[in-house]
Amino acid sequence: MEALYDLPNGDRVRVIDTTTAAQSLGRVLELFRSGDADPVFFGDNPRPEGVVISFEQWAEYETLKEDADDDRRREELVRQRIANDDPSQWETYEQMMERYGLDPDSAELKPKEGGTGDSDRDGTA
């Protein structure tokens, strides 16, 4: 048995019943090996309950998932730092460049002419 299912994003996928999916795993593996790595959706209802993907797709998704998790952790850290920070202590980009003795117009972040670029946060060397 086979049915079409509309995904929330508007795409439509073909869903095969679980028995057919189980009987077809050998053929699915052959398709993956031949480079036809389309996911195979299956379920006992007309809606997908599982999906078979190639190992390469899984590895790519895992990498994307890890990247997204890292982004969420960084975002949360930034939110916490901003929430606990005093905006009156913030400095502009130009002030930061001046503090470190860097030329803001240099694409390579080179020290200004005559500058050493080794000042610490409070402005002392």
Secondary structure by P-SEA (a helix, b strand, c coil): ccccccccccbbbbbbcaaaaaaaaaaaaaaaaaccccbbbbccccccccccccaaaaaaaaaaaaaaaaaaaaaaaaaaaaaaccccccccaaaaaaaaccccccccccccccccccccccccc
